[in-house]
Amino acid sequence: MNKDAITKEFTELIEDNQGIIFKVSAMYCNDFVCREDLVQEILLQLWRSFPSFDKTRKYSTWMYRIALNTAISQWRKDKTRKEDSTDKLPVNVTDDRNNNSFVIFAIHHIFFNQGLHLFFLKSTEQSHN
């Protein structure tokens, strides 16, 4: 499979399952900047792991596991950097449209759709040269 086909397949899978990324990032980050960073880190880990994805398995389950492991690793790194941190693990997030977390989720959704292709352009150049 050539680079364009791999990138296209990956992009389609991400777009179809992007809610997983936002749900996990919202559970592990309380503020927008943290969530933004975590979304980028999850995307990077998914891209790095994509060649080893077993296509006989369900993509959403594999994606959730990588997103969750990335979030936990990031949370642990942040926790060790801020020993006196009052952060709690994880924040409960619902899909209630009256909940403030839904507004933040929607903002991330818009950001994701606009920034996704730029991320792939940069990561494709770096990862597949």
Buried (B, 14 or more C-beta within 10 A) or exposed (E): EEEEEBBEBBBEBBEEBBEBBBBBBBBBBEEEEBBBBBBBBBBBBBBEBBEEBEEEEEBEEBBBEBBBBBBBEBBEEBEEEEEEEEBEEBEEBEEEEEEEBBEBBEBBBEBBEEBBEEBBEEBBEEBEE
